[in-house]
Amino acid sequence: MMLLIIFLSLLIETIAELNRAITPHGLLVVDLDASHPSKSIHQAVLKEKSNAACQARLQHLRELISNNDIARAIEVALALKNRQNLPDSCKHDKIVTGIGTIYTVVATPSNKINGTVIRNSKIRFKNDERVLPCVSATGKLLYKKNEAIAGFELDNQFVKAETSIICNYESNNESRLVCEAASRTLHNLTLAQALLYADRLQGVRPTPQGHSVRRKDEADIDDFLESAGLAYDTPLNHATGTKKIIYIPVCQKEYGFGCNTGTGFNYGLTSSTHGSNLTLYLQKLHEVSNEFFLSNSYGQLQLAATILEPLQLDYAYASCDTLTPLDYWGSRSSSALDFMTYAKVKEVHGIDVVKDFDFNVIVNRYCPGFSWSGIGWIGFPGLALNLRAFDYDASMIHELGHNLGAEHASLMSGGAKGAKAYIDSLDTWSEYGNAHSTMGRGNHEANGVYYRGYAEFMASSKIIFDWLSGSGEIASVTPYSYSSGEAFCSPCGPITLQATDAGTIQFLGIPVAVEIKCEANNRYFFLEYREVTPSSPGVLVSWTTVSYSTRVAENSVLVDATPDTSSFTDAMIIPGADFTVYCGTSGTNYPVNIAVASSNNFGAVVVTINSAETSAILPEASPKPTPDYGECLYGIVLGKGATVEDATYVDPTDSTVAGIRCCNDNGRGGSICPDGNQATYDLQRAIDECTAIGMRLCTIQEVVDNYSSTVQTGCWYDGANIWTSDFKNCSPSLSPTTTLTCFAVAEGRPTKDSLSLVEYVNPNNTEAGIRCCNDNVGERGASFCPGPDGIMNVPGSKYDYQTAYNTCEENIMRLCTISELFKDVSSIWNTGCDYNTMKVWTSDSTSSCDY
């Protein structure tokens, strides 16, 4: 009999389509065909039925697993599912379909940028006390609790298939299937019914589009799930409410009872900030972490802490790196760090850590042999910190995020930079690359202060935690019929989207996230509006695979909506811009354009989705000019301790030589490094970043003199070169002043046609009108045209940029952006001075324009 393996739901209606090996929706294998690289080994077993042939097959399977060719190993194993009349040596690998729980532990490397992810998974099947190491074709396993699992067992290791159901043709009817799932046999299924079982067992929402199924089929599957004990689509409660968390500091035996011998925990911030009192340090760590979870959950998750005094464990500092850190949910080795810790707490305090607390944190006295800063179970309680106490440990909320069920926030720096809903550049994959999330490399605090909005959980994680639900908080869009190719969004929207990082649901009934359904099962793009970002506020886009019924999400992949820049900190789609993503698989496109506009609601934007490459609403604006520095070289100098003579002059387009420090004429300056400490950028980026915060580049002399106290403002730039505004070697035809800030002028009530006439002009020798936007909700903006000698209004009057800027400031308003003029934000149109058809000043700027 030919073997049928169903991986994901396939949009197939007839048995005739079985000849198709690969579809956009999954993988269908009907025996090993002639082109399969393992065909000869498989055929030899079937033909010879000898021990020699079976031993060769067994050796081949082991080699495939050893070489991490898991997908092929699964094909070889499952192709021999029916083993009647074969020697016992062909039965060493055992096909298994059952109900199991997968326990995965993930360690966060000390260096997230270049570190290697450490991941270890084990499986325990229902009614089987054995715990087996587990691998899969995807290279990683998501946590699963009592779910249908299929694969094969060999050499006390389980190899998991990306399916939960395995089928053959019925022996007397090749139009019907007999399938195995969850240790049960299902007879007399049509292909459509079998595919529906596969979908539901994979957590796909009921009645997937494209399947012709009867209501009775749905009822039969619900009965099957219930009888098998597979409780799907049940709300979680471990991520909401007030949860008890216990902090357990432990040290190696050299540090004595109470960990007070030698340095003990007396290092880092424990020593310098908390008077050598570890409890005070952990109280501050908990305070900052609890603020983070309260804000991210919109007040739905609060942590109540118990902090124990340090406990001495019976293991040596010299061999600390040989310990298994976490094993409670695995093999439960008594020599593992968590098992030893739980036993010690029970002995000293009579506390059952796992039963008495919702979450537990082992605070391990720093072990230099550990390559990780934190380690935690995914979907189960238990984490450990390898405490350095340099800060108030971002690893704490990262690992607790794992305990709640979150995976990593990743990116790809190559290919389409995340714009395609599949991995198209594995060699540029960065597991922790997303700086906008704690599950990437984002940091939520500085000096013990939580900064609301920084390093938030991605929207997909908030959904599986039940912090966001479908009751008006998530807008769902299906842009295409993926069976017929029909476009559904022409356009869809506008959708008002409120800020996801506000710490509260500000507007009832207005979505906090938008999900865009893609072609692959359970694959979505997620849109979320971030107000607090290292760059400009905008809509952050990511994609991932989410099973809503099982509350499991894979790694999120950040989309870089500004792919022409080298940074991902400016990945957002800002108001007035649009970006196109692709909802297909590797063989299809299905373009979806996302256009973002400002909203009259403070703390919200408007999103419009179009099933096409281009925007349905936004006109194309004139591009900003590209910087032309000619022969100019710009000065760089050490951030601290340098002399004027130490400065060197370099190519301003070189992004590898200097960082960003800004001088402030009205207070202290600052350092900017959105890509991490001592990150480097080109001159244009440095000018733009300083301008964005109301500062400017320093001169070399100002750096030497520590003007505006820029020393020790962060980013480790005291010991690294930074850009300055000094220059030399410019050609006579090009003064470097031509690369400094110009501002845009646009019609006061722009139309689609007139928006293309926007100009970036010299603010000192150009005049335009004054229109000001108002950030106070419900209050209208205004136009100003004061005349000479106290005359109130002279319609049509023009002013230089500084006058326009000051006028808005004096009236507690600000200059509008081009996009705000286009969208009539704060009802700025028709506010007088005859400015509807005249050029007015805007706040949009560029540091690369011709005067």
GUTORRO-826335 format. One record per residue (C-alpha): residue number from 1; x, y negated, z negated. Coordinates in steps of 0.02 Angstrom, whole numbers, plus 50000, padded with zeros to 5 digits. Example, Ala and Ser with C-alpha at 12.3 -4.5 7.8 and 13.67 -1.06 7.14 Angstrom:
! GUTORRO-826335
 pos    xx    yy    zz
   1 50615 50225 49610
   2 50684 50053 49643
! end
This chain:
! GUTORRO-826335
 pos    xx    yy    zz
   1 50000 50000 50000
   2 50057 49826 50037
   3 50090 49715 49887
   4 50006 49546 49867
   5 50080 49417 49749
   6 49978 49261 49725
   7 50077 49115 49655
   8 49964 48962 49666
   9 49794 48932 49742
  10 49793 48952 49931
  11 49664 48873 50040
  12 49632 49033 50137
  13 49462 49101 50181
  14 49494 49264 50276
  15 49605 49415 50264
  16 49669 49376 50439
  17 49769 49234 50362
  18 49872 49355 50259
  19 50005 49354 50394
  20 50054 49179 50343
  21 50202 49197 50222
  22 50212 49019 50155
  23 50074 48889 50139
  24 50078 48713 50068
  25 49985 48777 49916
  26 50091 48924 49863
  27 50177 49083 49917
  28 50098 49242 49981
  29 50206 49398 49998
  30 50139 49553 50083
  31 50283 49677 50064
  32 50462 49637 50113
  33 50462 49600 50300
  34 50602 49643 50421
  35 50690 49476 50394
  36 50698 49492 50206
  37 50881 49507 50147
  38 50837 49650 50028
  39 50733 49747 50154
  40 50861 49885 50185
  41 50882 49924 50001
  42 50694 49931 49976
  43 50668 50040 50130
  44 50803 50162 50074
  45 50709 50194 49911
  46 50545 50225 50002
  47 50627 50338 50131
  48 50751 50438 50026
  49 50665 50439 49856
  50 50836 50481 49784
  51 50928 50434 49624
  52 51066 50357 49728
  53 50947 50241 49820
  54 50861 50194 49656
  55 51028 50159 49571
  56 51081 50049 49718
  57 50917 49952 49702
  58 50941 49935 49514
  59 51118 49868 49536
  60 51052 49747 49668
  61 50920 49681 49548
  62 51050 49651 49413
  63 51162 49558 49535
  64 51018 49447 49590
  65 50979 49402 49409
  66 51163 49373 49370
  67 51176 49256 49521
  68 51019 49164 49464
  69 50926 49216 49621
  70 50771 49246 49516
  71 50641 49219 49652
  72 50717 49356 49760
  73 50735 49473 49611
  74 50548 49455 49577
  75 50508 49495 49759
  76 50616 49653 49754
  77 50544 49712 49588
  78 50361 49681 49628
  79 50375 49756 49802
  80 50397 49925 49719
  81 50248 49906 49605
  82 50174 50075 49655
  83 50307 50202 49606
  84 50222 50369 49620
  85 50336 50513 49670
  86 50494 50412 49638
  87 50638 50461 49521
  88 50642 50390 49346
  89 50793 50287 49396
  90 50673 50181 49500
  91 50572 50141 49345
  92 50700 50049 49239
  93 50621 49883 49288
  94 50446 49881 49218
  95 50307 49775 49293
  96 50214 49680 49158
  97 50052 49580 49161
  98 49998 49527 48990
  99 49963 49388 48867
 100 50118 49309 48795
 101 50191 49157 48711
 102 50348 49075 48777
 103 50459 48987 48651
 104 50583 48863 48725
 105 50714 48763 48633
 106 50799 48613 48715
 107 50955 48524 48654
 108 50986 48342 48697
 109 51169 48311 48741
 110 51262 48174 48650
 111 51287 48089 48819
 112 51120 48090 48910
 113 51191 48014 49068
 114 51323 48147 49104
 115 51279 48284 48980
 116 51215 48456 49024
 117 51041 48511 48969
 118 51045 48660 48853
 119 50885 48762 48868
 120 50845 48934 48800
 121 50680 49027 48817
 122 50610 49186 48739
 123 50445 49276 48757
 124 50337 49376 48638
 125 50190 49473 48710
 126 50029 49493 48612
 127 50029 49648 48500
 128 50216 49671 48531
 129 50338 49617 48396
 130 50486 49616 48513
 131 50559 49449 48568
 132 50644 49453 48737
 133 50756 49325 48823
 134 50659 49254 48969
 135 50708 49177 49137
 136 50607 49114 49286
 137 50631 49064 49467
 138 50610 48879 49426
 139 50763 48881 49313
 140 50662 48825 49163
 141 50507 48882 49071
 142 50368 48774 49004
 143 50299 48821 48835
 144 50148 48935 48839
 145 50038 48990 48695
 146 49943 49152 48721
 147 49929 49136 48909
 148 49923 49259 49053
 149 50099 49300 49111
 150 50166 49417 49247
 151 50339 49478 49293
 152 50456 49621 49256
 153 50564 49682 49113
 154 50742 49746 49139
 155 50885 49774 49016
 156 50786 49696 48872
 157 50758 49536 48971
 158 50596 49473 49046
 159 50595 49395 49219
 160 50441 49287 49239
 161 50350 49265 49405
 162 50267 49101 49450
 163 50099 49186 49449
 164 49983 49265 49322
 165 49900 49392 49435
 166 49968 49535 49543
 167 49858 49618 49675
 168 49854 49765 49795
 169 49728 49819 49923
 170 49599 49943 49860
 171 49648 50118 49919
 172 49486 50144 50015
 173 49449 49966 50071
 174 49580 49850 50145
 175 49463 49700 50136
 176 49455 49711 49945
 177 49588 49691 49812
 178 49627 49771 49646
 179 49720 49650 49533
 180 49807 49652 49364
 181 49808 49505 49245
 182 49819 49486 49057
 183 49840 49676 49035
 184 49674 49704 49123
 185 49623 49773 49292
 186 49503 49685 49409
 187 49427 49789 49549
 188 49338 49749 49711
 189 49388 49566 49728
 190 49381 49467 49889
 191 49533 49362 49930
 192 49440 49202 49884
 193 49393 49276 49715
 194 49571 49333 49681
 195 49638 49161 49724
 196 49512 49081 49607
 197 49572 49195 49466
 198 49751 49144 49507
 199 49705 48960 49500
 200 49612 48972 49336
 201 49751 49074 49256
 202 49874 48939 49313
 203 49769 48804 49230
 204 49697 48730 49390
 205 49533 48639 49364
 206 49377 48743 49406
 207 49312 48751 49586
 208 49468 48689 49676
 209 49432 48599 49837
 210 49433 48714 49988
 211 49378 48875 49901
 212 49210 48949 49948
 213 49157 49027 49784
 214 48991 49062 49704
 215 48933 49001 49536
 216 48931 49183 49482
 217 49117 49195 49519
 218 49149 49050 49402
 219 49044 49133 49267
 220 49136 49299 49291
 221 49304 49212 49269
 222 49244 49121 49112
 223 49189 49289 49040
 224 49358 49365 49086
 225 49454 49224 49002
 226 49349 49236 48845
 227 49360 49426 48832
 228 49549 49419 48859
 229 49568 49291 48720
 230 49629 49154 48838
 231 49561 48993 48763
 232 49582 48862 48899
 233 49531 48680 48901
 234 49527 48664 48711
 235 49574 48493 48639
 236 49735 48482 48542
 237 49742 48414 48366
 238 49927 48425 48327
 239 49960 48254 48407
 240 49821 48155 48325
 241 49777 48110 48147
 242 49893 48092 47997
 243 50026 48227 48004
 244 50145 48279 47867
 245 50329 48279 47911
 246 50473 48334 47800
 247 50654 48276 47818
 248 50781 48403 47754
 249 50963 48343 47746
 250 51086 48489 47743
 251 51276 48500 47738
 252 51412 48630 47753
 253 51474 48718 47596
 254 51634 48614 47588
 255 51531 48461 47537
 256 51468 48540 47377
 257 51303 48542 47284
 258 51202 48390 47336
 259 51325 48360 47479
 260 51422 48235 47373
 261 51597 48308 47387
 262 51713 48212 47503
 263 51626 48102 47630
 264 51465 48203 47627
 265 51335 48094 47716
 266 51430 47936 47670
 267 51468 47878 47847
 268 51394 47768 47984
 269 51244 47661 47937
 270 51217 47766 47781
 271 51378 47691 47715
 272 51381 47518 47794
 273 51197 47470 47779
 274 51117 47579 47646
 275 51244 47582 47505
 276 51289 47765 47536
 277 51109 47814 47500
 278 51053 47940 47631
 279 50872 47932 47572
 280 50865 47746 47612
 281 50935 47779 47786
 282 50806 47915 47818
 283 50666 47803 47754
 284 50717 47673 47883
 285 50731 47808 48018
 286 50555 47867 47975
 287 50485 47690 47969
 288 50549 47650 48144
 289 50494 47819 48213
 290 50321 47805 48136
 291 50298 47631 48211
 292 50343 47704 48380
 293 50215 47845 48369
 294 50078 47731 48300
 295 50102 47611 48446
 296 50120 47745 48582
 297 49966 47840 48521
 298 49860 47681 48505
 299 49845 47714 48319
 300 49796 47897 48339
 301 49954 47979 48265
 302 50030 47931 48099
 303 50170 48022 48008
 304 50171 48041 47818
 305 50349 48078 47760
 306 50426 48184 47624
 307 50615 48161 47610
 308 50714 48291 47512
 309 50881 48266 47428
 310 51028 48342 47525
 311 51049 48531 47513
 312 51210 48631 47528
 313 51202 48781 47646
 314 51317 48931 47647
 315 51413 48902 47807
 316 51583 48822 47840
 317 51618 48655 47925
 318 51756 48737 48028
 319 51632 48861 48104
 320 51477 48752 48111
 321 51476 48751 48301
 322 51454 48941 48304
 323 51283 48930 48221
 324 51123 48960 48317
 325 51032 48796 48277
 326 50849 48848 48297
 327 50781 49025 48301
 328 50626 49027 48189
 329 50508 49045 48337
 330 50627 49163 48426
 331 50719 49313 48353
 332 50714 49240 48177
 333 50896 49270 48140
 334 50933 49242 47955
 335 51098 49159 48001
 336 51018 49024 48110
 337 51023 48846 48043
 338 50834 48827 48032
 339 50807 48996 47949
 340 50942 48960 47819
 341 50869 48787 47788
 342 50690 48849 47766
 343 50750 48985 47647
 344 50849 48859 47544
 345 50701 48740 47530
 346 50592 48886 47473
 347 50723 48935 47344
 348 50752 48761 47273
 349 50582 48677 47293
 350 50458 48819 47318
 351 50403 48739 47483
 352 50355 48840 47636
 353 50417 48716 47767
 354 50322 48786 47915
 355 50156 48816 47827
 356 50154 48663 47714
 357 50205 48532 47844
 358 50152 48492 48021
 359 50329 48445 48075
 360 50501 48468 48001
 361 50667 48382 48034
 362 50832 48463 47985
 363 50959 48322 47962
 364 51124 48412 47985
 365 51284 48335 47919
 366 51378 48291 48078
 367 51463 48442 48159
 368 51586 48386 48296
 369 51577 48557 48377
 370 51395 48534 48424
 371 51378 48456 48597
 372 51202 48397 48557
 373 51133 48251 48459
 374 50962 48330 48436
 375 50877 48496 48471
 376 50693 48545 48462
 377 50561 48671 48509
 378 50442 48627 48650
 379 50261 48637 48591
 380 50305 48706 48419
 381 50363 48619 48259
 382 50546 48615 48213
 383 50693 48504 48262
 384 50869 48466 48204
 385 50976 48310 48214
 386 51166 48318 48221
 387 51173 48157 48123
 388 51300 48026 48175
 389 51203 47882 48093
 390 51265 47759 48225
 391 51087 47695 48239
 392 50910 47746 48189
 393 50921 47897 48301
 394 50825 47897 48465
 395 50848 48086 48460
 396 50719 48093 48321
 397 50572 48035 48427
 398 50640 48125 48580
 399 50642 48294 48492
 400 50476 48263 48405
 401 50409 48226 48579
 402 50466 48401 48627
 403 50376 48471 48474
 404 50217 48387 48534
 405 50240 48468 48705
 406 50327 48334 48811
 407 50457 48377 48941
 408 50596 48263 49002
 409 50577 48100 49100
 410 50688 48123 49252
 411 50733 48043 49417
 412 50821 48076 49582
 413 50947 47946 49639
 414 50948 48018 49816
 415 50821 48066 49947
 416 50663 47962 49935
 417 50704 47921 49752
 418 50547 48005 49687
 419 50426 47937 49818
 420 50388 48112 49882
 421 50287 48227 49768
 422 50418 48364 49768
 423 50604 48380 49733
 424 50692 48325 49891
 425 50865 48288 49820
 426 50910 48415 49687
 427 51094 48370 49694
 428 51052 48194 49632
 429 50931 48252 49497
 430 50957 48166 49329
 431 50866 48261 49191
 432 50867 48114 49069
 433 50878 47977 49201
 434 50720 47878 49162
 435 50769 47731 49051
 436 50586 47682 49031
 437 50547 47831 48917
 438 50614 47909 48759
 439 50602 48076 48849
 440 50732 48006 48969
 441 50871 47894 48905
 442 50766 47750 48841
 443 50797 47677 48668
 444 50656 47610 48560
 445 50749 47515 48425
 446 50895 47402 48384
 447 50967 47373 48210
 448 50819 47461 48130
 449 50687 47357 48219
 450 50560 47443 48331
 451 50531 47351 48494
 452 50353 47382 48550
 453 50341 47440 48728
 454 50519 47502 48749
 455 50551 47686 48790
 456 50366 47733 48790
 457 50306 47908 48826
 458 50255 47921 49008
 459 50068 47919 49044
 460 50066 48106 49085
 461 50131 48146 48910
 462 50002 48032 48829
 463 49868 48126 48923
 464 49921 48300 48866
 465 49935 48233 48688
 466 49752 48177 48701
 467 49802 47997 48668
 468 49721 47955 48834
 469 49563 48044 48889
 470 49449 48044 49038
 471 49320 47932 48953
 472 49360 47776 49053
 473 49545 47778 49008
 474 49604 47874 49162
 475 49550 47829 49339
 476 49561 47979 49456
 477 49588 47958 49643
 478 49592 48094 49776
 479 49660 48005 49932
 480 49638 48149 50056
 481 49549 48311 50090
 482 49702 48421 50091
 483 49610 48556 50187
 484 49549 48447 50332
 485 49669 48299 50320
 486 49525 48174 50308
 487 49574 48010 50225
 488 49463 47959 50079
 489 49539 47792 50027
 490 49513 47652 50152
 491 49546 47581 50025
 492 49503 47645 49849
 493 49487 47504 49724
 494 49521 47375 49670
 495 49554 47460 49502
 496 49592 47349 49353
 497 49732 47431 49253
 498 49771 47374 49077
 499 49944 47383 48998
 500 49993 47554 48934
 501 50125 47483 48816
 502 50017 47359 48719
 503 50005 47472 48566
 504 49816 47470 48575
 505 49675 47495 48700
 506 49640 47313 48736
 507 49488 47327 48850
 508 49358 47463 48829
 509 49308 47542 48994
 510 49462 47481 49088
 511 49585 47620 49136
 512 49755 47634 49054
 513 49820 47753 49189
 514 49779 47803 49366
 515 49806 47981 49426
 516 49822 48014 49613
 517 49789 48195 49660
 518 49919 48270 49777
 519 49919 48421 49892
 520 50010 48542 49776
 521 49903 48615 49638
 522 49901 48511 49478
 523 50022 48385 49555
 524 49984 48201 49524
 525 50060 48030 49543
 526 50028 47927 49385
 527 50018 47737 49384
 528 50041 47639 49222
 529 50061 47452 49196
 530 50210 47409 49087
 531 50221 47232 49018
 532 50378 47261 48915
 533 50519 47315 49031
 534 50706 47282 49054
 535 50655 47198 49217
 536 50491 47115 49271
 537 50319 47178 49215
 538 50241 47292 49343
 539 50163 47460 49383
 540 50276 47608 49344
 541 50247 47759 49457
 542 50295 47939 49420
 543 50239 48112 49471
 544 50228 48278 49384
 545 50132 48440 49377
 546 49999 48441 49242
 547 49885 48582 49187
 548 49742 48492 49102
 549 49661 48652 49042
 550 49819 48717 48958
 551 49886 48544 48908
 552 50057 48574 48988
 553 50156 48451 49095
 554 50322 48475 49182
 555 50463 48347 49191
 556 50400 48180 49252
 557 50494 48107 49401
 558 50514 47918 49409
 559 50477 47833 49575
 560 50595 47693 49622
 561 50483 47563 49704
 562 50636 47454 49740
 563 50746 47586 49824
 564 50862 47457 49903
 565 50935 47413 49732
 566 51055 47527 49640
 567 50960 47514 49476
 568 50804 47606 49417
 569 50765 47477 49282
 570 50675 47375 49416
 571 50578 47527 49478
 572 50407 47446 49450
 573 50289 47382 49584
 574 50273 47201 49531
 575 50114 47099 49559
 576 50108 47038 49738
 577 50201 47191 49804
 578 50155 47362 49870
 579 50242 47530 49892
 580 50204 47692 49983
 581 50220 47866 49907
 582 50191 48034 49989
 583 50068 48157 49915
 584 50109 48305 50027
 585 50231 48449 50010
 586 50398 48472 50099
 587 50306 48510 50261
 588 50179 48368 50258
 589 50171 48182 50215
 590 50000 48117 50164
 591 50056 47936 50135
 592 49972 47836 49997
 593 50002 47649 49983
 594 49990 47568 49811
 595 49963 47380 49809
 596 49973 47281 49647
 597 49900 47109 49615
 598 49886 46999 49462
 599 49725 47003 49362
 600 49624 46867 49279
 601 49630 46978 49125
 602 49785 46942 49022
 603 49878 47106 48999
 604 49810 47188 49156
 605 49841 47204 49343
 606 49735 47257 49491
 607 49784 47410 49593
 608 49718 47455 49766
 609 49755 47624 49845
 610 49755 47656 50032
 611 49770 47823 50123
 612 49900 47754 50243
 613 50080 47694 50256
 614 50030 47512 50239
 615 49932 47406 50116
 616 49749 47373 50149
 617 49753 47201 50065
 618 49924 47122 50043
 619 49997 47020 50187
 620 50180 47037 50225
 621 50279 46895 50144
 622 50434 46819 50220
 623 50587 46913 50159
 624 50710 46824 50048
 625 50875 46785 50136
 626 51024 46901 50108
 627 51167 46819 50010
 628 51310 46759 50118
 629 51463 46718 50014
 630 51580 46694 50161
 631 51758 46701 50097
 632 51714 46650 49919
 633 51787 46749 49775
 634 51711 46737 49600
 635 51798 46745 49432
 636 51785 46888 49309
 637 51862 46891 49136
 638 51858 46994 48976
 639 51708 46953 48866
 640 51819 46920 48714
 641 51999 46870 48680
 642 52049 46818 48856
 643 52134 46660 48917
 644 52093 46562 49074
 645 52251 46633 49153
 646 52187 46811 49125
 647 52041 46786 49245
 648 52043 46869 49415
 649 51942 46828 49571
 650 51849 46966 49662
 651 51724 47003 49800
 652 51552 46948 49733
 653 51466 47097 49818
 654 51569 47224 49720
 655 51453 47306 49593
 656 51590 47405 49503
 657 51698 47271 49423
 658 51600 47166 49298
 659 51451 47159 49182
 660 51327 47022 49139
 661 51342 46892 49001
 662 51240 46733 49006
 663 51270 46562 48930
 664 51126 46469 48848
 665 51126 46280 48841
 666 50989 46284 48707
 667 51051 46419 48588
 668 51147 46581 48582
 669 51189 46670 48744
 670 51164 46854 48777
 671 51223 47013 48863
 672 51119 47114 48987
 673 51152 47296 49030
 674 50991 47383 49084
 675 51093 47533 49145
 676 51187 47560 48981
 677 51338 47494 48886
 678 51477 47422 48995
 679 51370 47445 49152
 680 51429 47344 49302
 681 51331 47246 49433
 682 51363 47131 49581
 683 51362 46941 49564
 684 51187 46923 49637
 685 51114 47039 49505
 686 51208 46943 49369
 687 51138 46775 49427
 688 50961 46846 49442
 689 50964 46926 49269
 690 51025 46768 49183
 691 50901 46660 49278
 692 50758 46776 49228
 693 50788 46741 49043
 694 50816 46553 49063
 695 51005 46559 49053
 696 51151 46550 49175
 697 51321 46626 49207
 698 51460 46554 49100
 699 51615 46472 49169
 700 51783 46554 49132
 701 51824 46416 49008
 702 51658 46442 48918
 703 51694 46627 48899
 704 51867 46588 48828
 705 51791 46457 48709
 706 51646 46574 48659
 707 51522 46440 48713
 708 51345 46480 48651
 709 51420 46622 48546
 710 51414 46755 48681
 711 51542 46864 48589
 712 51464 47016 48505
 713 51298 46998 48594
 714 51301 47182 48643
 715 51331 47298 48791
 716 51511 47323 48733
 717 51561 47181 48848
 718 51687 47111 48722
 719 51809 47235 48795
 720 51750 47231 48977
 721 51752 47107 49120
 722 51600 46996 49148
 723 51549 46885 49293
 724 51573 46696 49284
 725 51515 46553 49395
 726 51694 46502 49440
 727 51746 46527 49622
 728 51887 46496 49745
 729 51943 46527 49925
 730 51778 46466 50000
 731 51779 46419 50184
 732 51740 46234 50220
 733 51577 46281 50305
 734 51507 46373 50155
 735 51500 46302 49981
 736 51459 46427 49845
 737 51322 46312 49784
 738 51219 46373 49932
 739 51200 46540 49843
 740 51126 46465 49685
 741 50942 46457 49639
 742 50813 46397 49765
 743 50626 46393 49728
 744 50479 46436 49837
 745 50348 46314 49897
 746 50181 46378 49963
 747 50010 46310 50009
 748 49904 46273 49857
 749 49767 46386 49923
 750 49861 46506 50037
 751 49777 46614 50167
 752 49842 46774 50241
 753 49918 46674 50384
 754 49992 46533 50281
 755 50075 46650 50156
 756 50202 46697 50288
 757 50255 46512 50291
 758 50324 46517 50114
 759 50495 46432 50105
 760 50636 46442 49978
 761 50705 46266 49963
 762 50831 46158 49871
 763 50741 46103 49710
 764 50843 45943 49703
 765 50808 45867 49874
 766 50636 45940 49916
 767 50468 45875 49857
 768 50302 45966 49840
 769 50142 45959 49739
 770 50111 46020 49561
 771 49991 46161 49520
 772 50004 46247 49350
 773 49938 46418 49295
 774 49863 46442 49123
 775 49902 46599 49020
 776 49763 46567 48895
 777 49623 46690 48932
 778 49470 46604 49002
 779 49555 46435 49027
 780 49577 46362 49201
 781 49739 46303 49278
 782 49763 46125 49342
 783 49836 46013 49476
 784 49934 45856 49432
 785 49974 45707 49545
 786 50022 45560 49433
 787 50061 45397 49521
 788 50181 45255 49481
 789 50151 45128 49345
 790 50031 45237 49248
 791 49909 45271 49389
 792 49821 45432 49339
 793 49800 45524 49505
 794 49866 45494 49679
 795 49806 45639 49788
 796 49939 45708 49904
 797 50085 45653 49795
 798 50247 45754 49797
 799 50382 45780 49666
 800 50548 45870 49643
 801 50554 46040 49559
 802 50610 45979 49388
 803 50466 45856 49376
 804 50343 45992 49424
 805 50417 46112 49296
 806 50414 45982 49157
 807 50236 45928 49197
 808 50170 46106 49176
 809 50271 46131 49016
 810 50205 45968 48941
 811 50027 46028 48974
 812 50062 46199 48894
 813 50054 46285 49061
 814 50180 46348 49188
 815 50214 46349 49375
 816 50118 46487 49465
 817 50198 46627 49563
 818 50162 46646 49749
 819 50055 46798 49711
 820 49954 46702 49582
 821 49917 46564 49707
 822 49862 46696 49832
 823 49748 46781 49703
 824 49679 46619 49628
 825 49741 46667 49455
 826 49667 46555 49318
 827 49552 46483 49454
 828 49689 46370 49518
 829 49608 46337 49686
 830 49507 46177 49708
 831 49582 46093 49555
 832 49611 45929 49645
 833 49750 45818 49713
 834 49715 45880 49891
 835 49837 46022 49860
 836 49735 46162 49939
 837 49821 46135 50107
 838 49984 46055 50045
 839 50143 46140 49987
 840 50158 46156 49798
 841 50301 46217 49689
 842 50303 46399 49625
 843 50411 46490 49499
 844 50471 46617 49630
 845 50656 46595 49659
 846 50806 46665 49748
 847 50990 46635 49720
 848 51030 46664 49903
 849 50963 46528 50018
 850 51027 46397 50137
 851 51012 46217 50077
! end
